[in-house]
Amino acid sequence: MVFPNPVPAGAAPEVAVQTSEAQLVDLAITDALGRCLWQCTRMLPAGTTPLTLPDTHQ
């Protein structure tokens, strides 16, 4: 889930990623056509981790 929704101008959107155990996760942001705008791989702890998304406006 992206929050806040809608994201106000100038604000950074966030997502909450939930995992049952610590693990390496692949994250990606795609546009409506499926084109990858951003991706990363992160080691996340068990539980819910809030992540601030980069500005992908082009």
PDB file of N, CA, C, O and CB in Angstrom:
ATOM      1  N   MET A   1       0.841  -1.171   0.000  1.00  0.00           N
ATOM      2  CA  MET A   1       0.000   0.000   0.000  1.00  0.00           C
ATOM      3  C   MET A   1       0.890   1.239   0.000  1.00  0.00           C
ATOM      4  O   MET A   1       1.819   1.348   0.800  1.00  0.00           O
ATOM      5  CB  MET A   1      -0.959  -0.005   1.215  1.00  0.00           C
ATOM      6  N   VAL A   2       0.602   2.155  -0.890  1.00  0.00           N
ATOM      7  CA  VAL A   2       1.327   3.425  -0.938  1.00  0.00           C
ATOM      8  C   VAL A   2       0.572   4.431  -0.078  1.00  0.00           C
ATOM      9  O   VAL A   2      -0.653   4.529  -0.148  1.00  0.00           O
ATOM     10  CB  VAL A   2       1.483   3.945  -2.414  1.00  0.00           C
ATOM     11  N   PHE A   3       1.306   5.166   0.722  1.00  0.00           N
ATOM     12  CA  PHE A   3       0.657   6.197   1.533  1.00  0.00           C
ATOM     13  C   PHE A   3       1.574   7.398   1.602  1.00  0.00           C
ATOM     14  O   PHE A   3       2.787   7.231   1.469  1.00  0.00           O
ATOM     15  CB  PHE A   3       0.318   5.675   2.963  1.00  0.00           C
ATOM     16  N   PRO A   4       1.050   8.620   1.806  1.00  0.00           N
ATOM     17  CA  PRO A   4      -0.385   8.911   1.747  1.00  0.00           C
ATOM     18  C   PRO A   4      -0.896   8.732   0.326  1.00  0.00           C
ATOM     19  O   PRO A   4      -0.111   8.734  -0.622  1.00  0.00           O
ATOM     20  CB  PRO A   4      -0.678  10.343   2.246  1.00  0.00           C
ATOM     21  N   ASN A   5      -2.180   8.580   0.176  1.00  0.00           N
ATOM     22  CA  ASN A   5      -2.785   8.378  -1.134  1.00  0.00           C
ATOM     23  C   ASN A   5      -4.002   9.270  -1.251  1.00  0.00           C
ATOM     24  O   ASN A   5      -4.965   9.050  -0.516  1.00  0.00           O
ATOM     25  CB  ASN A   5      -3.164   6.893  -1.356  1.00  0.00           C
ATOM     26  N   PRO A   6      -4.024  10.254  -2.119  1.00  0.00           N
ATOM     27  CA  PRO A   6      -2.956  10.594  -3.063  1.00  0.00           C
ATOM     28  C   PRO A   6      -1.787  11.273  -2.350  1.00  0.00           C
ATOM     29  O   PRO A   6      -1.934  11.829  -1.262  1.00  0.00           O
ATOM     30  CB  PRO A   6      -3.497  11.506  -4.177  1.00  0.00           C
ATOM     31  N   VAL A   7      -0.633  11.211  -2.991  1.00  0.00           N
ATOM     32  CA  VAL A   7       0.565  11.820  -2.426  1.00  0.00           C
ATOM     33  C   VAL A   7       0.552  13.308  -2.769  1.00  0.00           C
ATOM     34  O   VAL A   7       0.482  13.669  -3.944  1.00  0.00           O
ATOM     35  CB  VAL A   7       1.866  11.126  -2.964  1.00  0.00           C
ATOM     36  N   PRO A   8       0.617  14.179  -1.751  1.00  0.00           N
ATOM     37  CA  PRO A   8       0.627  15.625  -2.021  1.00  0.00           C
ATOM     38  C   PRO A   8       1.887  16.040  -2.779  1.00  0.00           C
ATOM     39  O   PRO A   8       2.930  15.398  -2.655  1.00  0.00           O
ATOM     40  CB  PRO A   8       0.525  16.415  -0.707  1.00  0.00           C
ATOM     41  N   ALA A   9       1.789  17.103  -3.554  1.00  0.00           N
ATOM     42  CA  ALA A   9       2.946  17.623  -4.281  1.00  0.00           C
ATOM     43  C   ALA A   9       4.066  17.924  -3.295  1.00  0.00           C
ATOM     44  O   ALA A   9       3.840  18.549  -2.258  1.00  0.00           O
ATOM     45  CB  ALA A   9       2.570  18.894  -5.090  1.00  0.00           C
ATOM     46  N   GLY A  10       5.265  17.481  -3.619  1.00  0.00           N
ATOM     47  CA  GLY A  10       6.422  17.731  -2.781  1.00  0.00           C
ATOM     48  C   GLY A  10       6.627  16.717  -1.665  1.00  0.00           C
ATOM     49  O   GLY A  10       7.666  16.734  -1.005  1.00  0.00           O
ATOM     50  N   ALA A  11       5.662  15.840  -1.443  1.00  0.00           N
ATOM     51  CA  ALA A  11       5.790  14.825  -0.394  1.00  0.00           C
ATOM     52  C   ALA A  11       6.390  13.551  -0.969  1.00  0.00           C
ATOM     53  O   ALA A  11       6.271  13.281  -2.164  1.00  0.00           O
ATOM     54  CB  ALA A  11       4.420  14.528   0.252  1.00  0.00           C
ATOM     55  N   ALA A  12       7.027  12.782  -0.118  1.00  0.00           N
ATOM     56  CA  ALA A  12       7.619  11.510  -0.546  1.00  0.00           C
ATOM     57  C   ALA A  12       6.643  10.380  -0.237  1.00  0.00           C
ATOM     58  O   ALA A  12       6.221  10.233   0.910  1.00  0.00           O
ATOM     59  CB  ALA A  12       8.993  11.262   0.159  1.00  0.00           C
ATOM     60  N   PRO A  13       6.276   9.580  -1.235  1.00  0.00           N
ATOM     61  CA  PRO A  13       5.391   8.449  -0.965  1.00  0.00           C
ATOM     62  C   PRO A  13       6.142   7.350  -0.215  1.00  0.00           C
ATOM     63  O   PRO A  13       7.360   7.220  -0.335  1.00  0.00           O
ATOM     64  CB  PRO A  13       4.805   7.896  -2.278  1.00  0.00           C
ATOM     65  N   GLU A  14       5.413   6.581   0.544  1.00  0.00           N
ATOM     66  CA  GLU A  14       5.987   5.460   1.274  1.00  0.00           C
ATOM     67  C   GLU A  14       5.172   4.214   1.007  1.00  0.00           C
ATOM     68  O   GLU A  14       3.993   4.286   0.661  1.00  0.00           O
ATOM     69  CB  GLU A  14       6.050   5.755   2.781  1.00  0.00           C
ATOM     70  N   VAL A  15       5.815   3.072   1.174  1.00  0.00           N
ATOM     71  CA  VAL A  15       5.121   1.790   1.144  1.00  0.00           C
ATOM     72  C   VAL A  15       5.476   1.059   2.434  1.00  0.00           C
ATOM     73  O   VAL A  15       6.547   1.262   3.006  1.00  0.00           O
ATOM     74  CB  VAL A  15       5.510   0.942  -0.130  1.00  0.00           C
ATOM     75  N   ALA A  16       4.569   0.216   2.875  1.00  0.00           N
ATOM     76  CA  ALA A  16       4.830  -0.636   4.025  1.00  0.00           C
ATOM     77  C   ALA A  16       4.992  -2.061   3.500  1.00  0.00           C
ATOM     78  O   ALA A  16       4.079  -2.611   2.884  1.00  0.00           O
ATOM     79  CB  ALA A  16       3.675  -0.539   5.099  1.00  0.00           C
ATOM     80  N   VAL A  17       6.152  -2.648   3.746  1.00  0.00           N
ATOM     81  CA  VAL A  17       6.439  -4.003   3.285  1.00  0.00           C
ATOM     82  C   VAL A  17       6.424  -4.916   4.503  1.00  0.00           C
ATOM     83  O   VAL A  17       7.131  -4.671   5.480  1.00  0.00           O
ATOM     84  CB  VAL A  17       7.816  -4.080   2.528  1.00  0.00           C
ATOM     85  N   GLN A  18       5.618  -5.966   4.438  1.00  0.00           N
ATOM     86  CA  GLN A  18       5.498  -6.881   5.568  1.00  0.00           C
ATOM     87  C   GLN A  18       6.077  -8.241   5.197  1.00  0.00           C
ATOM     88  O   GLN A  18       5.744  -8.815   4.161  1.00  0.00           O
ATOM     89  CB  GLN A  18       4.024  -7.020   6.007  1.00  0.00           C
ATOM     90  N   THR A  19       6.954  -8.745   6.068  1.00  0.00           N
ATOM     91  CA  THR A  19       7.544 -10.065   5.869  1.00  0.00           C
ATOM     92  C   THR A  19       7.397 -10.880   7.151  1.00  0.00           C
ATOM     93  O   THR A  19       7.409 -10.329   8.251  1.00  0.00           O
ATOM     94  CB  THR A  19       9.038  -9.950   5.457  1.00  0.00           C
ATOM     95  N   SER A  20       7.260 -12.177   7.003  1.00  0.00           N
ATOM     96  CA  SER A  20       7.095 -13.049   8.166  1.00  0.00           C
ATOM     97  C   SER A  20       8.430 -13.381   8.820  1.00  0.00           C
ATOM     98  O   SER A  20       8.478 -13.791   9.980  1.00  0.00           O
ATOM     99  CB  SER A  20       6.387 -14.334   7.761  1.00  0.00           C
ATOM    100  N   GLU A  21       9.525 -13.197   8.061  1.00  0.00           N
ATOM    101  CA  GLU A  21      10.862 -13.434   8.599  1.00  0.00           C
ATOM    102  C   GLU A  21      11.832 -12.521   7.866  1.00  0.00           C
ATOM    103  O   GLU A  21      11.515 -12.013   6.790  1.00  0.00           O
ATOM    104  CB  GLU A  21      11.282 -14.936   8.455  1.00  0.00           C
ATOM    105  N   ALA A  22      13.000 -12.309   8.434  1.00  0.00           N
ATOM    106  CA  ALA A  22      14.016 -11.493   7.769  1.00  0.00           C
ATOM    107  C   ALA A  22      14.361 -12.153   6.439  1.00  0.00           C
ATOM    108  O   ALA A  22      14.604 -13.359   6.374  1.00  0.00           O
ATOM    109  CB  ALA A  22      15.293 -11.325   8.665  1.00  0.00           C
ATOM    110  N   GLN A  23      14.380 -11.346   5.382  1.00  0.00           N
ATOM    111  CA  GLN A  23      14.685 -11.912   4.071  1.00  0.00           C
ATOM    112  C   GLN A  23      15.076 -10.835   3.077  1.00  0.00           C
ATOM    113  O   GLN A  23      14.792  -9.652   3.266  1.00  0.00           O
ATOM    114  CB  GLN A  23      13.497 -12.693   3.543  1.00  0.00           C
ATOM    115  N   LEU A  24      15.736 -11.275   2.010  1.00  0.00           N
ATOM    116  CA  LEU A  24      16.112 -10.414   0.910  1.00  0.00           C
ATOM    117  C   LEU A  24      14.891 -10.262   0.010  1.00  0.00           C
ATOM    118  O   LEU A  24      14.303 -11.259  -0.410  1.00  0.00           O
ATOM    119  CB  LEU A  24      17.342 -10.986   0.126  1.00  0.00           C
ATOM    120  N   VAL A  25      14.504  -9.017  -0.292  1.00  0.00           N
ATOM    121  CA  VAL A  25      13.330  -8.789  -1.139  1.00  0.00           C
ATOM    122  C   VAL A  25      13.709  -7.929  -2.339  1.00  0.00           C
ATOM    123  O   VAL A  25      14.575  -7.058  -2.248  1.00  0.00           O
ATOM    124  CB  VAL A  25      12.194  -8.116  -0.332  1.00  0.00           C
ATOM    125  N   ASP A  26      13.055  -8.186  -3.452  1.00  0.00           N
ATOM    126  CA  ASP A  26      13.187  -7.376  -4.655  1.00  0.00           C
ATOM    127  C   ASP A  26      11.966  -6.484  -4.735  1.00  0.00           C
ATOM    128  O   ASP A  26      10.836  -6.966  -4.661  1.00  0.00           O
ATOM    129  CB  ASP A  26      13.335  -8.261  -5.940  1.00  0.00           C
ATOM    130  N   LEU A  27      12.183  -5.181  -4.887  1.00  0.00           N
ATOM    131  CA  LEU A  27      11.102  -4.207  -4.982  1.00  0.00           C
ATOM    132  C   LEU A  27      11.178  -3.512  -6.335  1.00  0.00           C
ATOM    133  O   LEU A  27      12.269  -3.240  -6.834  1.00  0.00           O
ATOM    134  CB  LEU A  27      11.179  -3.173  -3.823  1.00  0.00           C
ATOM    135  N   ALA A  28      10.024  -3.223  -6.930  1.00  0.00           N
ATOM    136  CA  ALA A  28      10.004  -2.531  -8.216  1.00  0.00           C
ATOM    137  C   ALA A  28       8.783  -1.628  -8.297  1.00  0.00           C
ATOM    138  O   ALA A  28       7.716  -1.955  -7.776  1.00  0.00           O
ATOM    139  CB  ALA A  28      10.009  -3.541  -9.384  1.00  0.00           C
ATOM    140  N   ILE A  29       8.954  -0.488  -8.958  1.00  0.00           N
ATOM    141  CA  ILE A  29       7.846   0.409  -9.283  1.00  0.00           C
ATOM    142  C   ILE A  29       7.720   0.384 -10.792  1.00  0.00           C
ATOM    143  O   ILE A  29       8.693   0.607 -11.512  1.00  0.00           O
ATOM    144  CB  ILE A  29       8.077   1.882  -8.733  1.00  0.00           C
ATOM    145  N   THR A  30       6.499   0.107 -11.272  1.00  0.00           N
ATOM    146  CA  THR A  30       6.251   0.086 -12.714  1.00  0.00           C
ATOM    147  C   THR A  30       5.160   1.094 -13.060  1.00  0.00           C
ATOM    148  O   THR A  30       4.346   1.459 -12.211  1.00  0.00           O
ATOM    149  CB  THR A  30       5.848  -1.337 -13.188  1.00  0.00           C
ATOM    150  N   ASP A  31       5.152   1.533 -14.300  1.00  0.00           N
ATOM    151  CA  ASP A  31       4.076   2.409 -14.743  1.00  0.00           C
ATOM    152  C   ASP A  31       2.915   1.557 -15.262  1.00  0.00           C
ATOM    153  O   ASP A  31       2.970   0.328 -15.208  1.00  0.00           O
ATOM    154  CB  ASP A  31       4.578   3.393 -15.841  1.00  0.00           C
ATOM    155  N   ALA A  32       1.881   2.204 -15.757  1.00  0.00           N
ATOM    156  CA  ALA A  32       0.680   1.504 -16.205  1.00  0.00           C
ATOM    157  C   ALA A  32       0.944   0.565 -17.389  1.00  0.00           C
ATOM    158  O   ALA A  32       0.165  -0.353 -17.647  1.00  0.00           O
ATOM    159  CB  ALA A  32      -0.382   2.512 -16.585  1.00  0.00           C
ATOM    160  N   LEU A  33       2.038   0.800 -18.097  1.00  0.00           N
ATOM    161  CA  LEU A  33       2.389  -0.064 -19.233  1.00  0.00           C
ATOM    162  C   LEU A  33       3.342  -1.186 -18.826  1.00  0.00           C
ATOM    163  O   LEU A  33       3.769  -1.976 -19.668  1.00  0.00           O
ATOM    164  CB  LEU A  33       3.021   0.767 -20.349  1.00  0.00           C
ATOM    165  N   GLY A  34       3.672  -1.255 -17.544  1.00  0.00           N
ATOM    166  CA  GLY A  34       4.550  -2.309 -17.067  1.00  0.00           C
ATOM    167  C   GLY A  34       6.029  -1.994 -17.169  1.00  0.00           C
ATOM    168  O   GLY A  34       6.866  -2.854 -16.896  1.00  0.00           O
ATOM    169  N   ARG A  35       6.366  -0.760 -17.561  1.00  0.00           N
ATOM    170  CA  ARG A  35       7.778  -0.374 -17.656  1.00  0.00           C
ATOM    171  C   ARG A  35       8.333  -0.120 -16.260  1.00  0.00           C
ATOM    172  O   ARG A  35       7.699   0.544 -15.441  1.00  0.00           O
ATOM    173  CB  ARG A  35       7.952   0.887 -18.548  1.00  0.00           C
ATOM    174  N   CYS A  36       9.503  -0.647 -16.002  1.00  0.00           N
ATOM    175  CA  CYS A  36      10.128  -0.492 -14.690  1.00  0.00           C
ATOM    176  C   CYS A  36      10.680   0.928 -14.548  1.00  0.00           C
ATOM    177  O   CYS A  36      11.501   1.364 -15.354  1.00  0.00           O
ATOM    178  CB  CYS A  36      11.257  -1.541 -14.488  1.00  0.00           C
ATOM    179  N   LEU A  37      10.221   1.649 -13.512  1.00  0.00           N
ATOM    180  CA  LEU A  37      10.698   2.995 -13.248  1.00  0.00           C
ATOM    181  C   LEU A  37      11.781   3.006 -12.174  1.00  0.00           C
ATOM    182  O   LEU A  37      12.627   3.900 -12.143  1.00  0.00           O
ATOM    183  CB  LEU A  37       9.543   3.885 -12.832  1.00  0.00           C
ATOM    184  N   TRP A  38      11.746   2.004 -11.295  1.00  0.00           N
ATOM    185  CA  TRP A  38      12.700   1.928 -10.183  1.00  0.00           C
ATOM    186  C   TRP A  38      12.711   0.506  -9.656  1.00  0.00           C
ATOM    187  O   TRP A  38      11.682  -0.168  -9.645  1.00  0.00           O
ATOM    188  CB  TRP A  38      12.340   2.938  -9.046  1.00  0.00           C
ATOM    189  N   GLN A  39      13.857   0.060  -9.227  1.00  0.00           N
ATOM    190  CA  GLN A  39      13.932  -1.252  -8.589  1.00  0.00           C
ATOM    191  C   GLN A  39      15.112  -1.283  -7.633  1.00  0.00           C
ATOM    192  O   GLN A  39      16.084  -0.547  -7.801  1.00  0.00           O
ATOM    193  CB  GLN A  39      14.056  -2.378  -9.644  1.00  0.00           C
ATOM    194  N   CYS A  40      15.016  -2.139  -6.633  1.00  0.00           N
ATOM    195  CA  CYS A  40      16.115  -2.330  -5.696  1.00  0.00           C
ATOM    196  C   CYS A  40      15.939  -3.673  -5.013  1.00  0.00           C
ATOM    197  O   CYS A  40      14.872  -4.284  -5.068  1.00  0.00           O
ATOM    198  CB  CYS A  40      16.177  -1.178  -4.653  1.00  0.00           C
ATOM    199  N   THR A  41      17.001  -4.117  -4.373  1.00  0.00           N
ATOM    200  CA  THR A  41      16.978  -5.328  -3.569  1.00  0.00           C
ATOM    201  C   THR A  41      17.443  -4.923  -2.180  1.00  0.00           C
ATOM    202  O   THR A  41      18.482  -4.281  -2.027  1.00  0.00           O
ATOM    203  CB  THR A  41      17.883  -6.473  -4.186  1.00  0.00           C
ATOM    204  N   ARG A  42      16.665  -5.303  -1.166  1.00  0.00           N
ATOM    205  CA  ARG A  42      17.002  -4.937   0.213  1.00  0.00           C
ATOM    206  C   ARG A  42      16.801  -6.118   1.144  1.00  0.00           C
ATOM    207  O   ARG A  42      15.941  -6.969   0.919  1.00  0.00           O
ATOM    208  CB  ARG A  42      16.153  -3.746   0.682  1.00  0.00           C
ATOM    209  N   MET A  43      17.609  -6.155   2.190  1.00  0.00           N
ATOM    210  CA  MET A  43      17.407  -7.118   3.264  1.00  0.00           C
ATOM    211  C   MET A  43      16.471  -6.448   4.269  1.00  0.00           C
ATOM    212  O   MET A  43      16.797  -5.399   4.825  1.00  0.00           O
ATOM    213  CB  MET A  43      18.782  -7.561   3.934  1.00  0.00           C
ATOM    214  N   LEU A  44      15.313  -7.057   4.498  1.00  0.00           N
ATOM    215  CA  LEU A  44      14.333  -6.497   5.425  1.00  0.00           C
ATOM    216  C   LEU A  44      14.177  -7.405   6.640  1.00  0.00           C
ATOM    217  O   LEU A  44      14.264  -8.627   6.520  1.00  0.00           O
ATOM    218  CB  LEU A  44      12.974  -6.296   4.726  1.00  0.00           C
ATOM    219  N   PRO A  45      13.947  -6.809   7.811  1.00  0.00           N
ATOM    220  CA  PRO A  45      13.715  -7.606   9.008  1.00  0.00           C
ATOM    221  C   PRO A  45      12.298  -8.176   8.996  1.00  0.00           C
ATOM    222  O   PRO A  45      11.469  -7.771   8.182  1.00  0.00           O
ATOM    223  CB  PRO A  45      13.946  -6.761  10.276  1.00  0.00           C
ATOM    224  N   ALA A  46      12.026  -9.111   9.896  1.00  0.00           N
ATOM    225  CA  ALA A  46      10.660  -9.632  10.043  1.00  0.00           C
ATOM    226  C   ALA A  46       9.755  -8.499  10.526  1.00  0.00           C
ATOM    227  O   ALA A  46      10.186  -7.624  11.276  1.00  0.00           O
ATOM    228  CB  ALA A  46      10.616 -10.846  11.041  1.00  0.00           C
ATOM    229  N   GLY A  47       8.509  -8.528  10.090  1.00  0.00           N
ATOM    230  CA  GLY A  47       7.545  -7.507  10.497  1.00  0.00           C
ATOM    231  C   GLY A  47       7.290  -6.514   9.389  1.00  0.00           C
ATOM    232  O   GLY A  47       7.549  -6.795   8.218  1.00  0.00           O
ATOM    233  N   THR A  48       6.782  -5.350   9.757  1.00  0.00           N
ATOM    234  CA  THR A  48       6.438  -4.312   8.786  1.00  0.00           C
ATOM    235  C   THR A  48       7.539  -3.266   8.730  1.00  0.00           C
ATOM    236  O   THR A  48       7.955  -2.727   9.755  1.00  0.00           O
ATOM    237  CB  THR A  48       5.089  -3.653   9.141  1.00  0.00           C
ATOM    238  N   THR A  49       8.005  -2.986   7.519  1.00  0.00           N
ATOM    239  CA  THR A  49       9.073  -2.010   7.308  1.00  0.00           C
ATOM    240  C   THR A  49       8.563  -0.909   6.380  1.00  0.00           C
ATOM    241  O   THR A  49       8.211  -1.195   5.236  1.00  0.00           O
ATOM    242  CB  THR A  49      10.346  -2.691   6.714  1.00  0.00           C
ATOM    243  N   PRO A  50       8.514   0.351   6.845  1.00  0.00           N
ATOM    244  CA  PRO A  50       8.144   1.449   5.951  1.00  0.00           C
ATOM    245  C   PRO A  50       9.341   1.850   5.096  1.00  0.00           C
ATOM    246  O   PRO A  50      10.452   1.996   5.605  1.00  0.00           O
ATOM    247  CB  PRO A  50       7.625   2.663   6.757  1.00  0.00           C
ATOM    248  N   LEU A  51       9.114   2.025   3.810  1.00  0.00           N
ATOM    249  CA  LEU A  51      10.176   2.450   2.895  1.00  0.00           C
ATOM    250  C   LEU A  51       9.727   3.704   2.154  1.00  0.00           C
ATOM    251  O   LEU A  51       8.625   3.745   1.608  1.00  0.00           O
ATOM    252  CB  LEU A  51      10.538   1.316   1.888  1.00  0.00           C
ATOM    253  N   THR A  52      10.573   4.715   2.135  1.00  0.00           N
ATOM    254  CA  THR A  52      10.301   5.932   1.366  1.00  0.00           C
ATOM    255  C   THR A  52      10.714   5.676  -0.071  1.00  0.00           C
ATOM    256  O   THR A  52      11.829   5.226  -0.338  1.00  0.00           O
ATOM    257  CB  THR A  52      11.057   7.174   1.959  1.00  0.00           C
ATOM    258  N   LEU A  53       9.810   5.966  -0.991  1.00  0.00           N
ATOM    259  CA  LEU A  53      10.077   5.732  -2.413  1.00  0.00           C
ATOM    260  C   LEU A  53      10.770   6.924  -3.039  1.00  0.00           C
ATOM    261  O   LEU A  53      10.550   8.058  -2.614  1.00  0.00           O
ATOM    262  CB  LEU A  53       8.781   5.432  -3.163  1.00  0.00           C
ATOM    263  N   PRO A  54      11.600   6.690  -4.036  1.00  0.00           N
ATOM    264  CA  PRO A  54      12.268   7.785  -4.732  1.00  0.00           C
ATOM    265  C   PRO A  54      11.289   8.533  -5.639  1.00  0.00           C
ATOM    266  O   PRO A  54      10.213   8.029  -5.960  1.00  0.00           O
ATOM    267  CB  PRO A  54      13.451   7.253  -5.551  1.00  0.00           C
ATOM    268  N   ASP A  55      11.674   9.722  -6.037  1.00  0.00           N
ATOM    269  CA  ASP A  55      10.887  10.497  -6.991  1.00  0.00           C
ATOM    270  C   ASP A  55      11.092   9.893  -8.371  1.00  0.00           C
ATOM    271  O   ASP A  55      12.190   9.962  -8.923  1.00  0.00           O
ATOM    272  CB  ASP A  55      11.288  12.012  -6.971  1.00  0.00           C
ATOM    273  N   THR A  56      10.035   9.295  -8.936  1.00  0.00           N
ATOM    274  CA  THR A  56      10.151   8.682 -10.261  1.00  0.00           C
ATOM    275  C   THR A  56       9.449   9.500 -11.331  1.00  0.00           C
ATOM    276  O   THR A  56       9.280   9.038 -12.459  1.00  0.00           O
ATOM    277  CB  THR A  56       9.582   7.278 -10.239  1.00  0.00           C
ATOM    278  N   HIS A  57       9.039  10.720 -10.980  1.00  0.00           N
ATOM    279  CA  HIS A  57       8.360  11.583 -11.964  1.00  0.00           C
ATOM    280  C   HIS A  57       9.336  11.956 -13.059  1.00  0.00           C
ATOM    281  O   HIS A  57      10.445  12.421 -12.797  1.00  0.00           O
ATOM    282  CB  HIS A  57       7.784  12.864 -11.292  1.00  0.00           C
ATOM    283  N   GLN A  58       8.898  11.741 -14.311  1.00  0.00           N
ATOM    284  CA  GLN A  58       9.792  12.043 -15.441  1.00  0.00           C
ATOM    285  C   GLN A  58       9.105  12.921 -16.429  1.00  0.00           C
ATOM    286  O   GLN A  58       9.694  13.284 -17.448  1.00  0.00           O
ATOM    287  CB  GLN A  58      10.268  10.773 -16.128  1.00  0.00           C
TER     288      GLN A  58
END
